[in-house]
Amino acid sequence: MSAKILQINYKINGPRAEYERENLPYAQPIADMPGLHWKVWIINEAESEAGGIYLFDDDAAVQAFLDGPIIAEMKGDPTLSIKAFDVIGELTTITRGPVK
């Protein structure tokens, strides 16, 4: 069993403050997801793109999140990009990556 990184990106409409306000209600439900260690919220205003980088315990935790209501709301967005990655533990430890 290996830690998993999930990367989600999508296009946004509007300024950063609006994005943050609209997503504030999702922060705690995401934090409460079983198997989630952390999420880093990301935004590139110049490219009108936002999303997140997540660290999950394993494939099952990633799949539970992807099958849940938050992602279900997003699935109609044609700009949505979801990618899952294995963590390379030994190299990540050397470079002080915050993973287990």
Jmol script that loads the backbone (N, CA, C; Angstrom):
load data "model"
ATOM      1  N   MET A   1       0.851  -1.177   0.000  1.00  0.00           N
ATOM      2  CA  MET A   1       0.000   0.000   0.000  1.00  0.00           C
ATOM      3  C   MET A   1       0.892   1.234   0.000  1.00  0.00           C
ATOM      4  N   SER A   2       0.594   2.173  -0.882  1.00  0.00           N
ATOM      5  CA  SER A   2       1.422   3.350  -1.070  1.00  0.00           C
ATOM      6  C   SER A   2       0.561   4.601  -1.023  1.00  0.00           C
ATOM      7  N   ALA A   3       1.134   5.685  -0.493  1.00  0.00           N
ATOM      8  CA  ALA A   3       0.426   6.963  -0.492  1.00  0.00           C
ATOM      9  C   ALA A   3       0.148   7.391  -1.929  1.00  0.00           C
ATOM     10  N   LYS A   4      -0.912   8.149  -2.097  1.00  0.00           N
ATOM     11  CA  LYS A   4      -1.336   8.597  -3.425  1.00  0.00           C
ATOM     12  C   LYS A   4      -1.499  10.112  -3.453  1.00  0.00           C
ATOM     13  N   ILE A   5      -1.013  10.694  -4.527  1.00  0.00           N
ATOM     14  CA  ILE A   5      -1.224  12.119  -4.784  1.00  0.00           C
ATOM     15  C   ILE A   5      -2.339  12.229  -5.819  1.00  0.00           C
ATOM     16  N   LEU A   6      -3.264  13.122  -5.568  1.00  0.00           N
ATOM     17  CA  LEU A   6      -4.328  13.415  -6.521  1.00  0.00           C
ATOM     18  C   LEU A   6      -4.173  14.870  -6.929  1.00  0.00           C
ATOM     19  N   GLN A   7      -4.181  15.121  -8.229  1.00  0.00           N
ATOM     20  CA  GLN A   7      -4.085  16.483  -8.757  1.00  0.00           C
ATOM     21  C   GLN A   7      -5.359  16.785  -9.520  1.00  0.00           C
ATOM     22  N   ILE A   8      -6.027  17.860  -9.130  1.00  0.00           N
ATOM     23  CA  ILE A   8      -7.259  18.282  -9.795  1.00  0.00           C
ATOM     24  C   ILE A   8      -7.082  19.733 -10.224  1.00  0.00           C
ATOM     25  N   ASN A   9      -7.333  19.999 -11.500  1.00  0.00           N
ATOM     26  CA  ASN A   9      -7.260  21.353 -12.044  1.00  0.00           C
ATOM     27  C   ASN A   9      -8.500  21.618 -12.878  1.00  0.00           C
ATOM     28  N   TYR A  10      -8.886  22.883 -12.962  1.00  0.00           N
ATOM     29  CA  TYR A  10     -10.012  23.284 -13.798  1.00  0.00           C
ATOM     30  C   TYR A  10      -9.953  24.787 -14.006  1.00  0.00           C
ATOM     31  N   LYS A  11     -10.637  25.260 -15.029  1.00  0.00           N
ATOM     32  CA  LYS A  11     -10.702  26.689 -15.321  1.00  0.00           C
ATOM     33  C   LYS A  11     -11.719  27.347 -14.390  1.00  0.00           C
ATOM     34  N   ILE A  12     -11.421  28.582 -14.017  1.00  0.00           N
ATOM     35  CA  ILE A  12     -12.336  29.339 -13.168  1.00  0.00           C
ATOM     36  C   ILE A  12     -12.779  30.599 -13.900  1.00  0.00           C
ATOM     37  N   ASN A  13     -13.926  31.106 -13.487  1.00  0.00           N
ATOM     38  CA  ASN A  13     -14.443  32.369 -13.995  1.00  0.00           C
ATOM     39  C   ASN A  13     -14.520  33.320 -12.816  1.00  0.00           C
ATOM     40  N   GLY A  14     -13.865  34.433 -12.923  1.00  0.00           N
ATOM     41  CA  GLY A  14     -13.941  35.412 -11.852  1.00  0.00           C
ATOM     42  C   GLY A  14     -12.653  35.530 -11.067  1.00  0.00           C
ATOM     43  N   PRO A  15     -12.636  36.501 -10.162  1.00  0.00           N
ATOM     44  CA  PRO A  15     -11.433  36.782  -9.389  1.00  0.00           C
ATOM     45  C   PRO A  15     -11.187  35.776  -8.264  1.00  0.00           C
ATOM     46  N   ARG A  16      -9.973  35.814  -7.750  1.00  0.00           N
ATOM     47  CA  ARG A  16      -9.546  34.915  -6.670  1.00  0.00           C
ATOM     48  C   ARG A  16     -10.459  35.007  -5.451  1.00  0.00           C
ATOM     49  N   ALA A  17     -10.821  36.208  -5.053  1.00  0.00           N
ATOM     50  CA  ALA A  17     -11.666  36.375  -3.862  1.00  0.00           C
ATOM     51  C   ALA A  17     -12.996  35.642  -4.026  1.00  0.00           C
ATOM     52  N   GLU A  18     -13.551  35.714  -5.209  1.00  0.00           N
ATOM     53  CA  GLU A  18     -14.803  35.009  -5.489  1.00  0.00           C
ATOM     54  C   GLU A  18     -14.600  33.494  -5.422  1.00  0.00           C
ATOM     55  N   TYR A  19     -13.503  33.018  -6.000  1.00  0.00           N
ATOM     56  CA  TYR A  19     -13.186  31.588  -5.965  1.00  0.00           C
ATOM     57  C   TYR A  19     -13.056  31.106  -4.523  1.00  0.00           C
ATOM     58  N   GLU A  20     -12.312  31.857  -3.733  1.00  0.00           N
ATOM     59  CA  GLU A  20     -12.125  31.475  -2.325  1.00  0.00           C
ATOM     60  C   GLU A  20     -13.454  31.458  -1.574  1.00  0.00           C
ATOM     61  N   ARG A  21     -14.270  32.466  -1.777  1.00  0.00           N
ATOM     62  CA  ARG A  21     -15.581  32.545  -1.105  1.00  0.00           C
ATOM     63  C   ARG A  21     -16.478  31.371  -1.518  1.00  0.00           C
ATOM     64  N   GLU A  22     -16.501  31.056  -2.802  1.00  0.00           N
ATOM     65  CA  GLU A  22     -17.340  29.960  -3.294  1.00  0.00           C
ATOM     66  C   GLU A  22     -16.868  28.596  -2.781  1.00  0.00           C
ATOM     67  N   ASN A  23     -15.576  28.451  -2.525  1.00  0.00           N
ATOM     68  CA  ASN A  23     -15.035  27.157  -2.120  1.00  0.00           C
ATOM     69  C   ASN A  23     -14.895  26.977  -0.620  1.00  0.00           C
ATOM     70  N   LEU A  24     -15.064  28.032   0.149  1.00  0.00           N
ATOM     71  CA  LEU A  24     -14.961  27.927   1.604  1.00  0.00           C
ATOM     72  C   LEU A  24     -15.876  26.843   2.180  1.00  0.00           C
ATOM     73  N   PRO A  25     -17.116  26.703   1.713  1.00  0.00           N
ATOM     74  CA  PRO A  25     -17.980  25.645   2.268  1.00  0.00           C
ATOM     75  C   PRO A  25     -17.473  24.218   1.993  1.00  0.00           C
ATOM     76  N   TYR A  26     -16.583  24.059   1.016  1.00  0.00           N
ATOM     77  CA  TYR A  26     -16.073  22.730   0.685  1.00  0.00           C
ATOM     78  C   TYR A  26     -14.831  22.348   1.497  1.00  0.00           C
ATOM     79  N   ALA A  27     -14.165  23.323   2.088  1.00  0.00           N
ATOM     80  CA  ALA A  27     -12.896  23.053   2.769  1.00  0.00           C
ATOM     81  C   ALA A  27     -13.046  22.034   3.899  1.00  0.00           C
ATOM     82  N   GLN A  28     -14.002  22.223   4.791  1.00  0.00           N
ATOM     83  CA  GLN A  28     -14.135  21.283   5.917  1.00  0.00           C
ATOM     84  C   GLN A  28     -14.596  19.895   5.473  1.00  0.00           C
ATOM     85  N   PRO A  29     -15.586  19.783   4.585  1.00  0.00           N
ATOM     86  CA  PRO A  29     -15.940  18.434   4.120  1.00  0.00           C
ATOM     87  C   PRO A  29     -14.763  17.713   3.451  1.00  0.00           C
ATOM     88  N   ILE A  30     -13.933  18.438   2.726  1.00  0.00           N
ATOM     89  CA  ILE A  30     -12.750  17.805   2.132  1.00  0.00           C
ATOM     90  C   ILE A  30     -11.799  17.380   3.242  1.00  0.00           C
ATOM     91  N   ALA A  31     -11.572  18.260   4.219  1.00  0.00           N
ATOM     92  CA  ALA A  31     -10.681  17.934   5.337  1.00  0.00           C
ATOM     93  C   ALA A  31     -11.156  16.703   6.098  1.00  0.00           C
ATOM     94  N   ASP A  32     -12.447  16.475   6.125  1.00  0.00           N
ATOM     95  CA  ASP A  32     -13.026  15.352   6.864  1.00  0.00           C
ATOM     96  C   ASP A  32     -13.017  14.031   6.092  1.00  0.00           C
ATOM     97  N   MET A  33     -12.531  14.049   4.856  1.00  0.00           N
ATOM     98  CA  MET A  33     -12.517  12.831   4.045  1.00  0.00           C
ATOM     99  C   MET A  33     -11.617  11.767   4.677  1.00  0.00           C
ATOM    100  N   PRO A  34     -12.137  10.557   4.882  1.00  0.00           N
ATOM    101  CA  PRO A  34     -11.293   9.482   5.408  1.00  0.00           C
ATOM    102  C   PRO A  34     -10.114   9.212   4.474  1.00  0.00           C
ATOM    103  N   GLY A  35      -8.941   9.079   5.056  1.00  0.00           N
ATOM    104  CA  GLY A  35      -7.755   8.762   4.280  1.00  0.00           C
ATOM    105  C   GLY A  35      -7.028   9.955   3.692  1.00  0.00           C
ATOM    106  N   LEU A  36      -7.564  11.165   3.878  1.00  0.00           N
ATOM    107  CA  LEU A  36      -6.899  12.365   3.369  1.00  0.00           C
ATOM    108  C   LEU A  36      -5.948  12.912   4.426  1.00  0.00           C
ATOM    109  N   HIS A  37      -4.681  13.090   4.058  1.00  0.00           N
ATOM    110  CA  HIS A  37      -3.712  13.712   4.966  1.00  0.00           C
ATOM    111  C   HIS A  37      -3.760  15.227   4.854  1.00  0.00           C
ATOM    112  N   TRP A  38      -3.792  15.727   3.610  1.00  0.00           N
ATOM    113  CA  TRP A  38      -3.846  17.161   3.389  1.00  0.00           C
ATOM    114  C   TRP A  38      -4.256  17.482   1.954  1.00  0.00           C
ATOM    115  N   LYS A  39      -4.658  18.738   1.785  1.00  0.00           N
ATOM    116  CA  LYS A  39      -4.908  19.299   0.456  1.00  0.00           C
ATOM    117  C   LYS A  39      -4.246  20.660   0.417  1.00  0.00           C
ATOM    118  N   VAL A  40      -3.546  20.948  -0.675  1.00  0.00           N
ATOM    119  CA  VAL A  40      -3.032  22.280  -0.933  1.00  0.00           C
ATOM    120  C   VAL A  40      -3.895  22.869  -2.048  1.00  0.00           C
ATOM    121  N   TRP A  41      -4.540  23.988  -1.751  1.00  0.00           N
ATOM    122  CA  TRP A  41      -5.366  24.680  -2.735  1.00  0.00           C
ATOM    123  C   TRP A  41      -4.442  25.504  -3.624  1.00  0.00           C
ATOM    124  N   ILE A  42      -4.639  25.433  -4.938  1.00  0.00           N
ATOM    125  CA  ILE A  42      -3.771  26.145  -5.872  1.00  0.00           C
ATOM    126  C   ILE A  42      -4.590  27.021  -6.818  1.00  0.00           C
ATOM    127  N   ILE A  43      -3.974  28.125  -7.249  1.00  0.00           N
ATOM    128  CA  ILE A  43      -4.641  29.015  -8.207  1.00  0.00           C
ATOM    129  C   ILE A  43      -3.579  29.718  -9.050  1.00  0.00           C
ATOM    130  N   ASN A  44      -3.892  29.891 -10.320  1.00  0.00           N
ATOM    131  CA  ASN A  44      -3.086  30.664 -11.244  1.00  0.00           C
ATOM    132  C   ASN A  44      -4.053  31.643 -11.893  1.00  0.00           C
ATOM    133  N   GLU A  45      -4.157  32.819 -11.308  1.00  0.00           N
ATOM    134  CA  GLU A  45      -5.128  33.800 -11.799  1.00  0.00           C
ATOM    135  C   GLU A  45      -4.862  34.209 -13.239  1.00  0.00           C
ATOM    136  N   ALA A  46      -3.597  34.321 -13.619  1.00  0.00           N
ATOM    137  CA  ALA A  46      -3.253  34.740 -14.980  1.00  0.00           C
ATOM    138  C   ALA A  46      -3.798  33.765 -16.023  1.00  0.00           C
ATOM    139  N   GLU A  47      -3.864  32.477 -15.662  1.00  0.00           N
ATOM    140  CA  GLU A  47      -4.364  31.448 -16.577  1.00  0.00           C
ATOM    141  C   GLU A  47      -5.810  31.053 -16.270  1.00  0.00           C
ATOM    142  N   SER A  48      -6.424  31.717 -15.287  1.00  0.00           N
ATOM    143  CA  SER A  48      -7.792  31.396 -14.851  1.00  0.00           C
ATOM    144  C   SER A  48      -7.939  29.915 -14.538  1.00  0.00           C
ATOM    145  N   GLU A  49      -6.972  29.392 -13.793  1.00  0.00           N
ATOM    146  CA  GLU A  49      -6.973  27.974 -13.444  1.00  0.00           C
ATOM    147  C   GLU A  49      -6.790  27.826 -11.937  1.00  0.00           C
ATOM    148  N   ALA A  50      -7.478  26.845 -11.377  1.00  0.00           N
ATOM    149  CA  ALA A  50      -7.369  26.556  -9.948  1.00  0.00           C
ATOM    150  C   ALA A  50      -7.515  25.059  -9.741  1.00  0.00           C
ATOM    151  N   GLY A  51      -7.352  24.644  -8.506  1.00  0.00           N
ATOM    152  CA  GLY A  51      -7.510  23.231  -8.187  1.00  0.00           C
ATOM    153  C   GLY A  51      -6.844  22.882  -6.881  1.00  0.00           C
ATOM    154  N   GLY A  52      -6.314  21.673  -6.827  1.00  0.00           N
ATOM    155  CA  GLY A  52      -5.684  21.236  -5.597  1.00  0.00           C
ATOM    156  C   GLY A  52      -4.782  20.043  -5.800  1.00  0.00           C
ATOM    157  N   ILE A  53      -3.877  19.897  -4.830  1.00  0.00           N
ATOM    158  CA  ILE A  53      -2.999  18.739  -4.737  1.00  0.00           C
ATOM    159  C   ILE A  53      -3.345  18.076  -3.412  1.00  0.00           C
ATOM    160  N   TYR A  54      -3.658  16.797  -3.440  1.00  0.00           N
ATOM    161  CA  TYR A  54      -4.125  16.061  -2.270  1.00  0.00           C
ATOM    162  C   TYR A  54      -3.183  14.902  -1.978  1.00  0.00           C
ATOM    163  N   LEU A  55      -3.013  14.585  -0.701  1.00  0.00           N
ATOM    164  CA  LEU A  55      -2.296  13.378  -0.311  1.00  0.00           C
ATOM    165  C   LEU A  55      -3.266  12.453   0.409  1.00  0.00           C
ATOM    166  N   PHE A  56      -3.466  11.263  -0.162  1.00  0.00           N
ATOM    167  CA  PHE A  56      -4.341  10.250   0.408  1.00  0.00           C
ATOM    168  C   PHE A  56      -3.528   9.036   0.859  1.00  0.00           C
ATOM    169  N   ASP A  57      -4.109   8.254   1.759  1.00  0.00           N
ATOM    170  CA  ASP A  57      -3.475   7.024   2.248  1.00  0.00           C
ATOM    171  C   ASP A  57      -3.221   6.014   1.142  1.00  0.00           C
ATOM    172  N   ASP A  58      -4.224   5.838   0.264  1.00  0.00           N
ATOM    173  CA  ASP A  58      -4.162   4.731  -0.688  1.00  0.00           C
ATOM    174  C   ASP A  58      -5.185   4.917  -1.805  1.00  0.00           C
ATOM    175  N   ASP A  59      -5.203   3.952  -2.730  1.00  0.00           N
ATOM    176  CA  ASP A  59      -6.146   3.995  -3.860  1.00  0.00           C
ATOM    177  C   ASP A  59      -7.599   4.027  -3.402  1.00  0.00           C
ATOM    178  N   ALA A  60      -7.921   3.281  -2.356  1.00  0.00           N
ATOM    179  CA  ALA A  60      -9.308   3.219  -1.884  1.00  0.00           C
ATOM    180  C   ALA A  60      -9.780   4.589  -1.409  1.00  0.00           C
ATOM    181  N   ALA A  61      -8.926   5.317  -0.706  1.00  0.00           N
ATOM    182  CA  ALA A  61      -9.298   6.653  -0.229  1.00  0.00           C
ATOM    183  C   ALA A  61      -9.481   7.620  -1.396  1.00  0.00           C
ATOM    184  N   VAL A  62      -8.598   7.536  -2.399  1.00  0.00           N
ATOM    185  CA  VAL A  62      -8.736   8.366  -3.598  1.00  0.00           C
ATOM    186  C   VAL A  62     -10.056   8.055  -4.290  1.00  0.00           C
ATOM    187  N   GLN A  63     -10.339   6.773  -4.470  1.00  0.00           N
ATOM    188  CA  GLN A  63     -11.561   6.390  -5.179  1.00  0.00           C
ATOM    189  C   GLN A  63     -12.806   6.819  -4.423  1.00  0.00           C
ATOM    190  N   ALA A  64     -12.788   6.729  -3.106  1.00  0.00           N
ATOM    191  CA  ALA A  64     -13.936   7.175  -2.307  1.00  0.00           C
ATOM    192  C   ALA A  64     -14.172   8.670  -2.510  1.00  0.00           C
ATOM    193  N   PHE A  65     -13.108   9.440  -2.547  1.00  0.00           N
ATOM    194  CA  PHE A  65     -13.248  10.876  -2.790  1.00  0.00           C
ATOM    195  C   PHE A  65     -13.780  11.137  -4.199  1.00  0.00           C
ATOM    196  N   LEU A  66     -13.224  10.449  -5.189  1.00  0.00           N
ATOM    197  CA  LEU A  66     -13.664  10.643  -6.573  1.00  0.00           C
ATOM    198  C   LEU A  66     -15.107  10.219  -6.789  1.00  0.00           C
ATOM    199  N   ASP A  67     -15.579   9.262  -6.009  1.00  0.00           N
ATOM    200  CA  ASP A  67     -16.963   8.791  -6.119  1.00  0.00           C
ATOM    201  C   ASP A  67     -17.932   9.607  -5.279  1.00  0.00           C
ATOM    202  N   GLY A  68     -17.421  10.566  -4.522  1.00  0.00           N
ATOM    203  CA  GLY A  68     -18.241  11.325  -3.589  1.00  0.00           C
ATOM    204  C   GLY A  68     -18.943  12.520  -4.201  1.00  0.00           C
ATOM    205  N   PRO A  69     -19.705  13.216  -3.378  1.00  0.00           N
ATOM    206  CA  PRO A  69     -20.554  14.313  -3.857  1.00  0.00           C
ATOM    207  C   PRO A  69     -19.796  15.539  -4.351  1.00  0.00           C
ATOM    208  N   ILE A  70     -18.630  15.830  -3.815  1.00  0.00           N
ATOM    209  CA  ILE A  70     -17.903  17.023  -4.240  1.00  0.00           C
ATOM    210  C   ILE A  70     -17.464  16.880  -5.699  1.00  0.00           C
ATOM    211  N   ILE A  71     -16.890  15.754  -6.034  1.00  0.00           N
ATOM    212  CA  ILE A  71     -16.449  15.533  -7.422  1.00  0.00           C
ATOM    213  C   ILE A  71     -17.659  15.359  -8.337  1.00  0.00           C
ATOM    214  N   ALA A  72     -18.724  14.769  -7.838  1.00  0.00           N
ATOM    215  CA  ALA A  72     -19.941  14.621  -8.655  1.00  0.00           C
ATOM    216  C   ALA A  72     -20.434  15.980  -9.140  1.00  0.00           C
ATOM    217  N   GLU A  73     -20.328  17.003  -8.292  1.00  0.00           N
ATOM    218  CA  GLU A  73     -20.739  18.358  -8.677  1.00  0.00           C
ATOM    219  C   GLU A  73     -19.863  18.918  -9.792  1.00  0.00           C
ATOM    220  N   MET A  74     -18.618  18.479  -9.855  1.00  0.00           N
ATOM    221  CA  MET A  74     -17.658  19.037 -10.801  1.00  0.00           C
ATOM    222  C   MET A  74     -17.614  18.299 -12.136  1.00  0.00           C
ATOM    223  N   LYS A  75     -18.161  17.106 -12.193  1.00  0.00           N
ATOM    224  CA  LYS A  75     -17.970  16.244 -13.363  1.00  0.00           C
ATOM    225  C   LYS A  75     -18.516  16.813 -14.667  1.00  0.00           C
ATOM    226  N   GLY A  76     -19.434  17.761 -14.611  1.00  0.00           N
ATOM    227  CA  GLY A  76     -19.956  18.358 -15.835  1.00  0.00           C
ATOM    228  C   GLY A  76     -19.037  19.419 -16.427  1.00  0.00           C
ATOM    229  N   ASP A  77     -17.965  19.757 -15.722  1.00  0.00           N
ATOM    230  CA  ASP A  77     -17.042  20.798 -16.180  1.00  0.00           C
ATOM    231  C   ASP A  77     -16.080  20.215 -17.217  1.00  0.00           C
ATOM    232  N   PRO A  78     -16.148  20.670 -18.468  1.00  0.00           N
ATOM    233  CA  PRO A  78     -15.274  20.104 -19.504  1.00  0.00           C
ATOM    234  C   PRO A  78     -13.794  20.452 -19.311  1.00  0.00           C
ATOM    235  N   THR A  79     -13.495  21.423 -18.455  1.00  0.00           N
ATOM    236  CA  THR A  79     -12.089  21.786 -18.215  1.00  0.00           C
ATOM    237  C   THR A  79     -11.480  20.982 -17.066  1.00  0.00           C
ATOM    238  N   LEU A  80     -12.262  20.137 -16.430  1.00  0.00           N
ATOM    239  CA  LEU A  80     -11.805  19.361 -15.278  1.00  0.00           C
ATOM    240  C   LEU A  80     -10.728  18.356 -15.684  1.00  0.00           C
ATOM    241  N   SER A  81      -9.619  18.385 -14.954  1.00  0.00           N
ATOM    242  CA  SER A  81      -8.530  17.430 -15.158  1.00  0.00           C
ATOM    243  C   SER A  81      -8.233  16.769 -13.815  1.00  0.00           C
ATOM    244  N   ILE A  82      -8.324  15.441 -13.774  1.00  0.00           N
ATOM    245  CA  ILE A  82      -8.059  14.681 -12.554  1.00  0.00           C
ATOM    246  C   ILE A  82      -6.980  13.656 -12.863  1.00  0.00           C
ATOM    247  N   LYS A  83      -5.895  13.699 -12.079  1.00  0.00           N
ATOM    248  CA  LYS A  83      -4.796  12.760 -12.266  1.00  0.00           C
ATOM    249  C   LYS A  83      -4.372  12.216 -10.911  1.00  0.00           C
ATOM    250  N   ALA A  84      -4.136  10.916 -10.845  1.00  0.00           N
ATOM    251  CA  ALA A  84      -3.657  10.280  -9.616  1.00  0.00           C
ATOM    252  C   ALA A  84      -2.247   9.760  -9.846  1.00  0.00           C
ATOM    253  N   PHE A  85      -1.426   9.858  -8.811  1.00  0.00           N
ATOM    254  CA  PHE A  85      -0.025   9.451  -8.899  1.00  0.00           C
ATOM    255  C   PHE A  85       0.370   8.652  -7.670  1.00  0.00           C
ATOM    256  N   ASP A  86       1.284   7.692  -7.841  1.00  0.00           N
ATOM    257  CA  ASP A  86       1.923   7.030  -6.714  1.00  0.00           C
ATOM    258  C   ASP A  86       3.007   7.962  -6.182  1.00  0.00           C
ATOM    259  N   VAL A  87       3.251   7.884  -4.883  1.00  0.00           N
ATOM    260  CA  VAL A  87       4.339   8.632  -4.272  1.00  0.00           C
ATOM    261  C   VAL A  87       5.591   7.756  -4.286  1.00  0.00           C
ATOM    262  N   ILE A  88       6.702   8.308  -4.725  1.00  0.00           N
ATOM    263  CA  ILE A  88       7.983   7.606  -4.681  1.00  0.00           C
ATOM    264  C   ILE A  88       8.613   7.966  -3.342  1.00  0.00           C
ATOM    265  N   GLY A  89       8.405   7.095  -2.372  1.00  0.00           N
ATOM    266  CA  GLY A  89       8.747   7.370  -0.980  1.00  0.00           C
ATOM    267  C   GLY A  89      10.197   7.708  -0.714  1.00  0.00           C
ATOM    268  N   GLU A  90      11.127   6.896  -1.201  1.00  0.00           N
ATOM    269  CA  GLU A  90      12.541   7.100  -0.883  1.00  0.00           C
ATOM    270  C   GLU A  90      13.039   8.459  -1.378  1.00  0.00           C
ATOM    271  N   LEU A  91      12.747   8.789  -2.618  1.00  0.00           N
ATOM    272  CA  LEU A  91      13.203  10.061  -3.164  1.00  0.00           C
ATOM    273  C   LEU A  91      12.495  11.239  -2.486  1.00  0.00           C
ATOM    274  N   THR A  92      11.212  11.079  -2.193  1.00  0.00           N
ATOM    275  CA  THR A  92      10.453  12.133  -1.542  1.00  0.00           C
ATOM    276  C   THR A  92      10.982  12.402  -0.140  1.00  0.00           C
ATOM    277  N   THR A  93      11.390  11.371   0.579  1.00  0.00           N
ATOM    278  CA  THR A  93      11.970  11.538   1.907  1.00  0.00           C
ATOM    279  C   THR A  93      13.262  12.360   1.835  1.00  0.00           C
ATOM    280  N   ILE A  94      14.080  12.086   0.852  1.00  0.00           N
ATOM    281  CA  ILE A  94      15.340  12.826   0.684  1.00  0.00           C
ATOM    282  C   ILE A  94      15.075  14.309   0.463  1.00  0.00           C
ATOM    283  N   THR A  95      14.042  14.630  -0.314  1.00  0.00           N
ATOM    284  CA  THR A  95      13.745  16.025  -0.627  1.00  0.00           C
ATOM    285  C   THR A  95      12.736  16.646   0.334  1.00  0.00           C
ATOM    286  N   ARG A  96      12.514  15.981   1.459  1.00  0.00           N
ATOM    287  CA  ARG A  96      11.663  16.472   2.567  1.00  0.00           C
ATOM    288  C   ARG A  96      10.201  16.651   2.182  1.00  0.00           C
ATOM    289  N   GLY A  97       9.708  15.855   1.280  1.00  0.00           N
ATOM    290  CA  GLY A  97       8.298  15.907   0.934  1.00  0.00           C
ATOM    291  C   GLY A  97       7.446  15.505   2.132  1.00  0.00           C
ATOM    292  N   PRO A  98       6.343  16.189   2.363  1.00  0.00           N
ATOM    293  CA  PRO A  98       5.522  15.926   3.544  1.00  0.00           C
ATOM    294  C   PRO A  98       4.585  14.723   3.360  1.00  0.00           C
ATOM    295  N   VAL A  99       5.180  13.563   3.113  1.00  0.00           N
ATOM    296  CA  VAL A  99       4.383  12.357   2.923  1.00  0.00           C
ATOM    297  C   VAL A  99       4.861  11.282   3.874  1.00  0.00           C
ATOM    298  N   LYS A 100       4.015  10.266   4.012  1.00  0.00           N
ATOM    299  CA  LYS A 100       4.339   9.153   4.912  1.00  0.00           C
ATOM    300  C   LYS A 100       4.673   7.918   4.104  1.00  0.00           C
TER     301      LYS A 100
END
end "model"
wireframe off; spacefill off
backbone 0.3
color backbone group
